[in-house]
């Protein structure tokens, strides 16, 4: 009996041991599972949630690295990227609009003429229209982004014809569905050579070849178009810029080796007033009212950026000058005015040796890689902003730049591939040693004197 009792005791201990092991295993299993659930719930309860594993299909697809500025979580816990690619496809033109205090960008695809709208803060893109007009090479917006002017070539038996098309965005009230472009009932003439939209977006000016030279017509972009010829001249090689008051800056088409001229045309007085004279490689870009006009000229085969001030300013010698130099190497085509003419944002480059600007650049024979600068046009003081090569290991050749109304973003098209980008405007960096400031240009004393500006004649 003692041996049988001893065996029963051993079996009791074995059963108790197994039970204890099962209890320990069960406790561990339940604890780990409970902790996993807690971790998930804590992540969901945080202000910004857990990192997302998938990105909305509305965000432009592609590489999600910082160079694109898309594909990363667009939550407030992550800093907004300095640069963001807003369109992977080539664009023909764009504009900025403000809705409910927030900036958006509307752009037109070069391939099919579709209009898109993108939020520069998140990169979320929405197609607005599905009206197809293929192979757009130039596009403009007017009327707060609700009117578009498209330019394209149409092949005919005797050659290509330049077509200018105007349409109004017809968008659904739900704000979600895709709309259309409603064609204007009035057609523009064929073979318009140049177009300019007023900064306010309410008027359009175009140049058209005529037997006597060229005619200039201004069009009010209201419900009913009201074209009116205001200019006619025997010389036809002009580049126009329409100002808000209806006057026009007319600059001769540039060449690196031929002196150019720029004039202010008053359509009421019918007068041409010379602004800038005899500048090789001359291109211009005025503020909205013509008070300050940015221009460039070639000196010693190097583009020098300058500014014409309508009211003039007093020099150290007591002489009133109208021109002043801005100490960065750039072109007016790479600059955008801020919301006032006191601020300017520019892409600036180091000019390659042995090239002629702007000719080689216009013809696509050379690429220019830009850094970004801000200019105080009251003092001509320059401030360095950012070098994209250091920031995202990418080069940009800036064209068609604009800023938003809050001056939070600098928008531009990269000439390399016509893609649309935004740059979040950073605080300026002081005392930067940059190679593409004009201080490093080697000019002769005579060239330095010429670069200093001229007195009015």
C-alpha positions as CSV (number, residue, x, y, z in Angstrom):
1,X,0.0,0.0,0.0
2,X,2.9,2.4,0.7
3,X,4.3,1.9,-2.8
4,X,0.9,2.5,-4.3
5,X,0.4,5.7,-2.3
6,X,3.9,6.9,-3.3
7,X,3.0,6.5,-7.0
8,X,-0.3,8.5,-6.5
9,X,1.7,11.3,-4.9
10,X,4.1,11.4,-7.9
11,X,1.2,11.6,-10.3
12,X,-0.4,14.4,-8.4
13,X,2.9,16.4,-8.6
14,X,3.2,15.7,-12.3
15,X,-0.3,16.9,-13.0
16,X,0.2,20.0,-10.8
17,X,3.5,20.7,-12.7
18,X,1.8,20.4,-16.1
19,X,-1.1,22.6,-14.9
20,X,1.3,25.3,-13.7
21,X,3.2,25.2,-17.0
22,X,-0.1,25.5,-18.9
23,X,-1.1,28.5,-16.7
24,X,2.3,30.2,-17.2
25,X,2.1,29.6,-21.0
26,X,-1.5,30.9,-21.1
27,X,-0.6,34.0,-19.1
28,X,2.4,34.8,-21.4
29,X,0.3,34.3,-24.5
30,X,-2.6,36.5,-23.3
31,X,-0.2,39.2,-22.1
32,X,1.6,39.5,-25.5
33,X,-1.6,39.6,-27.4
34,X,-3.0,42.2,-25.1
35,X,0.1,44.4,-25.4
36,X,-0.1,44.2,-29.2
37,X,-3.7,45.4,-29.1
38,X,-2.7,48.2,-26.7
39,X,0.1,49.3,-29.0
40,X,-2.3,49.5,-31.9
41,X,-4.9,51.4,-29.9
42,X,-2.3,53.9,-28.6
43,X,-1.1,54.5,-32.2
44,X,-4.6,55.2,-33.3
45,X,-5.2,57.5,-30.4
46,X,-2.1,59.7,-31.1
47,X,-2.9,63.1,-32.7
48,X,-1.4,62.0,-36.1
49,X,-2.1,58.2,-36.0
50,X,0.2,55.5,-37.1
51,X,2.4,55.9,-40.2
52,X,0.3,55.1,-43.3
53,X,1.3,52.1,-45.3
54,X,-0.5,53.2,-48.5
55,X,-0.8,56.5,-50.2
56,X,-4.0,57.8,-51.8
57,X,-4.2,57.2,-55.5
58,X,-4.9,61.0,-55.9
59,X,-1.3,61.7,-55.0
60,X,1.0,61.6,-57.9
61,X,2.5,58.1,-58.2
62,X,6.1,57.4,-58.5
63,X,9.3,57.6,-56.4
64,X,8.4,58.4,-52.8
65,X,11.8,59.8,-52.0
66,X,12.2,63.4,-50.9
67,X,13.3,64.5,-54.4
68,X,9.7,64.1,-55.5
69,X,8.2,65.4,-52.3
70,X,5.3,63.0,-52.7
71,X,4.6,59.6,-51.2
72,X,5.6,60.6,-47.7
73,X,2.9,60.9,-45.0
74,X,1.4,64.4,-45.3
75,X,0.8,64.7,-41.6
76,X,1.8,67.6,-39.5
77,X,4.4,65.6,-37.6
78,X,6.5,65.5,-40.7
79,X,8.0,68.7,-42.1
80,X,6.8,69.7,-45.5
81,X,9.5,69.1,-48.1
82,X,11.4,72.0,-49.5
83,X,10.7,70.9,-53.1
84,X,7.7,69.0,-54.4
85,X,7.0,67.8,-57.9
86,X,3.5,68.8,-58.7
87,X,3.2,67.1,-62.1
88,X,5.3,64.3,-63.6
89,X,3.9,65.0,-67.1
90,X,5.0,68.0,-69.2
91,X,2.9,71.2,-68.6
92,X,2.2,74.0,-71.1
93,X,1.3,76.6,-68.4
94,X,0.0,77.1,-64.9
95,X,-1.4,79.7,-62.5
96,X,-2.0,80.0,-58.8
97,X,-5.3,80.6,-57.2
98,X,-6.5,81.1,-53.6
99,X,-9.6,79.4,-52.2
100,X,-10.7,79.7,-48.6
101,X,-7.3,81.2,-47.7
102,X,-5.3,78.3,-49.2
103,X,-3.1,78.3,-52.3
104,X,-3.7,75.9,-55.2
105,X,-2.0,75.5,-58.6
106,X,-3.9,74.9,-61.8
107,X,-2.0,73.6,-64.8
108,X,-2.5,72.4,-68.3
109,X,-1.0,69.2,-69.7
110,X,1.0,69.7,-72.8
111,X,0.0,66.3,-74.2
112,X,-3.8,66.6,-74.1
113,X,-4.8,70.0,-72.8
114,X,-6.5,68.6,-69.7
115,X,-6.6,71.0,-66.7
116,X,-5.5,69.8,-63.3
117,X,-5.5,71.3,-59.8
118,X,-2.9,70.4,-57.2
119,X,-2.5,71.3,-53.5
120,X,1.2,72.3,-53.1
121,X,1.1,71.5,-49.4
122,X,0.1,67.8,-49.8
123,X,0.7,67.0,-53.5
124,X,-2.9,65.8,-53.9
125,X,-3.8,66.3,-57.6
126,X,-7.3,66.4,-59.1
127,X,-8.2,66.4,-62.8
128,X,-10.7,69.3,-63.5
129,X,-11.4,68.8,-67.2
130,X,-11.4,66.0,-69.8
131,X,-11.6,68.1,-73.0
132,X,-8.8,66.9,-75.2
133,X,-6.8,69.3,-77.3
134,X,-3.5,67.5,-78.2
135,X,0.1,68.9,-78.3
136,X,-0.3,72.3,-76.6
137,X,2.9,74.2,-76.7
138,X,1.8,77.3,-74.8
139,X,-1.0,78.0,-72.3
140,X,-2.2,80.9,-70.2
141,X,-4.8,81.4,-67.5
142,X,-7.0,84.4,-66.9
143,X,-10.1,85.4,-64.7
144,X,-8.7,83.8,-61.5
145,X,-7.9,80.5,-63.2
146,X,-11.3,80.0,-64.8
147,X,-10.3,81.0,-68.4
148,X,-7.6,79.3,-70.4
149,X,-5.9,80.3,-73.6
150,X,-4.2,77.4,-75.5
151,X,-1.7,77.7,-78.4
152,X,-1.0,74.9,-80.7
153,X,0.0,74.1,-84.3
154,X,-2.4,72.8,-86.9
155,X,-1.0,71.2,-90.1
156,X,-2.5,72.4,-93.4
157,X,-1.5,71.7,-97.0
158,X,0.5,74.9,-97.2
159,X,2.3,74.5,-93.8
160,X,1.6,74.8,-90.1
161,X,-0.8,77.4,-88.7
162,X,-0.7,78.8,-85.2
163,X,-4.1,78.3,-83.5
164,X,-5.1,80.3,-80.4
165,X,-8.0,78.7,-78.5
166,X,-9.9,80.2,-75.6
167,X,-12.2,78.3,-73.3
168,X,-13.8,78.7,-69.9
169,X,-13.8,76.0,-67.2
170,X,-17.2,74.4,-66.8
171,X,-16.9,72.6,-63.5
172,X,-19.5,70.6,-61.6
173,X,-20.9,72.1,-58.4
174,X,-20.1,69.0,-56.4
175,X,-16.4,69.8,-56.7
176,X,-15.6,66.2,-57.3
177,X,-16.7,65.2,-60.9
178,X,-14.6,66.1,-63.9
179,X,-15.7,69.1,-66.0
180,X,-15.1,70.4,-69.5
181,X,-13.7,73.3,-71.3
182,X,-16.5,75.4,-72.8
183,X,-15.2,77.0,-76.1
184,X,-15.5,80.8,-76.6
185,X,-17.9,81.8,-79.3
186,X,-15.5,84.3,-80.7
187,X,-12.3,83.0,-82.4
188,X,-8.9,84.5,-82.4
189,X,-7.1,85.1,-85.7
190,X,-4.6,82.5,-86.9
191,X,-0.8,83.0,-86.6
192,X,-0.8,85.3,-83.6
193,X,2.9,85.7,-82.9
194,X,2.9,86.7,-79.2
195,X,0.4,86.9,-76.3
196,X,0.5,88.6,-72.9
197,X,-2.1,88.4,-70.1
198,X,-2.4,91.4,-67.7
199,X,-1.3,90.5,-64.1
200,X,-4.9,90.9,-62.9
201,X,-5.9,88.4,-65.5
202,X,-8.7,90.5,-67.0
203,X,-7.2,91.5,-70.4
204,X,-5.2,90.0,-73.1
205,X,-2.8,91.6,-75.7
206,X,-1.6,90.0,-78.8
207,X,0.5,90.8,-81.8
208,X,-0.5,89.8,-85.4
209,X,1.6,90.2,-88.6
210,X,0.0,92.6,-91.1
211,X,1.4,93.8,-94.5
212,X,2.5,97.1,-92.9
213,X,4.4,95.3,-90.1
214,X,2.5,94.3,-87.0
215,X,-0.7,95.2,-85.2
216,X,-1.4,95.0,-81.5
217,X,-4.9,94.2,-80.1
218,X,-6.2,94.3,-76.6
219,X,-9.1,92.0,-75.6
220,X,-11.3,92.4,-72.5
221,X,-11.8,88.8,-71.1
222,X,-15.4,89.4,-69.8
223,X,-18.5,87.6,-70.8
224,X,-18.3,89.1,-74.2
225,X,-14.9,89.6,-75.8
226,X,-14.1,93.2,-76.8
227,X,-11.1,93.3,-79.1
228,X,-9.6,96.6,-80.0
229,X,-6.6,97.4,-82.1
230,X,-4.4,99.8,-80.1
231,X,-1.0,99.5,-81.8
232,X,0.5,99.3,-85.3
233,X,4.2,99.5,-86.2
234,X,6.4,98.8,-89.2
235,X,8.8,96.9,-87.0
236,X,7.4,93.5,-86.2
237,X,10.0,91.7,-83.9
238,X,8.5,92.6,-80.5
239,X,8.0,90.8,-77.3
240,X,5.0,92.3,-75.4
241,X,4.1,92.5,-71.7
242,X,0.6,93.9,-70.8
243,X,0.4,95.9,-67.6
244,X,-2.7,96.4,-65.4
245,X,-3.4,99.9,-66.7
246,X,-3.7,98.7,-70.3
247,X,-0.2,100.0,-71.3
248,X,2.3,97.7,-72.8
249,X,6.1,97.1,-72.4
250,X,7.5,96.3,-75.9
251,X,11.0,94.9,-76.1
252,X,12.8,93.9,-79.3
253,X,13.5,90.2,-79.6
254,X,16.8,89.4,-78.0
255,X,20.1,88.3,-79.5
256,X,23.4,88.0,-77.6
257,X,25.3,90.0,-80.2
258,X,22.7,92.7,-81.3
259,X,21.8,95.7,-79.1
260,X,18.2,95.6,-78.0
261,X,15.7,98.3,-77.0
262,X,12.6,98.4,-74.7
263,X,9.7,100.9,-74.8
264,X,6.6,101.8,-72.8
265,X,3.6,102.1,-75.1
266,X,0.7,104.3,-73.9
267,X,-2.5,103.3,-75.9
268,X,-4.3,106.5,-75.0
269,X,-1.6,109.0,-76.0
270,X,-0.3,106.6,-78.8
271,X,3.3,107.2,-77.6
272,X,6.4,105.0,-77.4
273,X,8.7,106.0,-74.6
274,X,12.1,104.5,-74.6
275,X,13.1,102.7,-71.3
276,X,16.2,100.7,-72.0
277,X,18.5,101.2,-75.0
278,X,21.3,99.4,-76.7
279,X,21.7,96.4,-74.5
280,X,23.0,93.2,-76.1
281,X,20.9,90.1,-75.2
282,X,18.2,92.3,-73.8
283,X,15.2,90.7,-72.2
284,X,12.8,92.4,-69.7
285,X,10.2,91.6,-67.1
286,X,8.1,94.4,-65.5
287,X,6.1,94.6,-62.3
288,X,2.4,94.9,-62.7
289,X,2.4,98.7,-63.1
290,X,5.7,99.4,-65.0
291,X,7.4,101.1,-62.0
292,X,10.2,98.7,-61.9
293,X,11.5,96.7,-64.9
294,X,13.9,93.8,-64.6
295,X,16.3,93.4,-67.5
296,X,19.5,91.6,-68.5
297,X,22.3,92.4,-70.9
298,X,25.4,90.7,-72.0
299,X,28.7,92.2,-70.8
300,X,31.9,90.3,-71.4
301,X,29.7,87.3,-72.6
302,X,28.1,87.2,-69.2
303,X,24.4,88.1,-68.5
304,X,24.2,90.9,-66.0
305,X,20.8,91.4,-64.2
306,X,19.7,95.0,-63.8
307,X,16.5,96.9,-62.8
308,X,15.1,100.0,-64.4
309,X,13.3,102.3,-61.9
310,X,10.8,104.6,-63.5
311,X,11.1,107.4,-60.9
312,X,14.9,107.1,-60.8
313,X,17.1,107.3,-57.7
314,X,20.0,109.6,-56.7
315,X,23.5,108.2,-57.1
316,X,26.5,109.0,-54.9
317,X,27.5,111.7,-57.5
318,X,24.1,113.4,-57.1
319,X,23.0,112.4,-60.6
320,X,19.5,110.8,-61.0
321,X,19.9,107.3,-62.5
322,X,17.2,105.0,-63.8
323,X,19.2,101.8,-63.7
324,X,20.8,99.7,-61.0
325,X,22.6,96.4,-61.0
326,X,21.5,93.3,-59.1
327,X,24.4,91.2,-58.1
328,X,23.3,87.7,-59.2
329,X,23.8,86.0,-62.6
330,X,20.3,85.5,-64.0
331,X,17.7,86.3,-66.6
332,X,14.4,88.0,-66.2
333,X,12.7,84.8,-67.4
334,X,13.9,83.1,-64.2
335,X,12.4,85.7,-61.8
336,X,9.0,86.3,-60.2
337,X,7.8,89.4,-58.4
338,X,6.5,89.0,-54.9
339,X,3.1,90.4,-54.0
340,X,4.6,93.8,-54.2
341,X,7.4,95.1,-56.5
342,X,9.7,95.4,-53.4
343,X,10.5,91.7,-53.5
344,X,11.9,89.5,-56.3
345,X,12.6,85.7,-56.3
346,X,15.0,84.4,-58.9
347,X,16.8,81.3,-60.1
348,X,20.5,82.1,-60.5
349,X,23.1,80.1,-62.4
350,X,26.8,80.0,-63.1
351,X,27.2,80.8,-66.8
352,X,29.0,78.1,-68.7
353,X,32.0,79.4,-70.7
354,X,31.7,79.9,-74.5
355,X,27.9,80.2,-74.8
356,X,25.7,83.0,-76.0
357,X,22.8,84.0,-73.9
358,X,19.9,84.0,-74.2
359,X,20.2,82.6,-77.7
360,X,21.7,79.2,-76.9
361,X,19.3,78.8,-73.9
362,X,16.2,79.6,-76.0
363,X,17.3,77.1,-78.7
364,X,17.9,74.3,-76.1
365,X,21.6,74.1,-76.8
366,X,22.6,74.7,-73.2
367,X,21.0,73.9,-69.8
368,X,21.3,76.3,-66.8
369,X,21.3,74.9,-63.3
370,X,19.8,77.3,-60.8
371,X,20.2,78.1,-57.1
372,X,17.4,80.2,-55.5
373,X,17.7,83.8,-54.3
374,X,15.5,86.7,-52.9
375,X,16.1,90.3,-53.9
376,X,15.0,93.4,-52.0
377,X,14.4,95.8,-54.9
378,X,14.4,98.8,-52.6
379,X,18.1,98.2,-51.6
380,X,19.1,95.6,-54.3
381,X,20.3,93.5,-51.3
382,X,20.3,89.8,-52.3
383,X,19.6,86.8,-49.9
384,X,20.5,83.2,-50.6
385,X,17.6,80.8,-50.2
386,X,18.6,77.2,-51.2
387,X,20.6,75.1,-53.6
388,X,18.5,72.2,-54.9
389,X,21.6,70.2,-55.7
390,X,22.5,70.1,-52.0
391,X,18.9,69.8,-50.8
392,X,17.6,67.0,-53.1
393,X,20.5,66.2,-55.4
394,X,18.7,67.6,-58.4
395,X,19.3,70.4,-60.9
396,X,16.6,72.8,-62.1
397,X,16.5,75.1,-65.1
398,X,13.8,77.5,-64.0
399,X,11.2,79.0,-66.4
400,X,7.7,80.5,-66.0
401,X,8.2,81.2,-62.2
402,X,5.3,82.5,-60.0
403,X,4.7,83.0,-56.3
404,X,1.5,82.5,-54.4
405,X,-0.3,85.4,-52.7
406,X,1.1,84.6,-49.3
407,X,4.7,84.2,-50.7
408,X,4.9,80.8,-49.1
409,X,5.8,79.0,-52.4
410,X,7.9,79.7,-55.5
411,X,6.4,77.7,-58.4
412,X,8.2,77.0,-61.6
413,X,8.6,74.7,-64.6
414,X,11.8,72.8,-65.0
415,X,13.0,73.5,-68.6
416,X,14.8,70.1,-68.6
417,X,11.5,68.1,-69.0
418,X,8.7,70.7,-68.6
419,X,7.7,69.2,-65.2
420,X,6.0,71.5,-62.6
421,X,7.5,72.0,-59.2
422,X,7.0,74.0,-56.0
423,X,9.6,75.3,-53.6
424,X,8.6,76.2,-50.1
425,X,10.2,79.6,-49.6
426,X,12.7,79.3,-46.7
427,X,14.1,82.0,-44.5
428,X,17.1,83.7,-46.3
429,X,20.6,82.7,-45.4
430,X,22.9,85.6,-44.7
431,X,26.5,86.0,-45.6
432,X,26.6,83.2,-48.1
433,X,29.6,82.8,-50.3
434,X,28.1,81.9,-53.7
435,X,29.9,81.4,-57.0
436,X,27.0,82.8,-59.1
437,X,26.9,86.3,-57.7
438,X,27.9,89.0,-60.0
439,X,30.7,90.0,-57.6
440,X,32.8,87.2,-59.0
441,X,32.5,88.4,-62.6
442,X,35.7,89.6,-64.1
443,X,34.9,92.8,-65.9
444,X,37.2,95.5,-67.3
445,X,36.9,99.0,-65.8
446,X,35.0,100.1,-69.0
447,X,32.6,97.2,-68.6
448,X,32.1,97.9,-64.9
449,X,31.2,101.5,-65.8
450,X,28.7,100.3,-68.4
451,X,27.2,97.8,-65.9
452,X,26.6,100.5,-63.4
453,X,23.7,102.0,-65.4
454,X,23.1,105.0,-67.6
455,X,21.5,108.4,-67.0
456,X,18.3,109.2,-68.9
457,X,18.7,110.8,-72.3
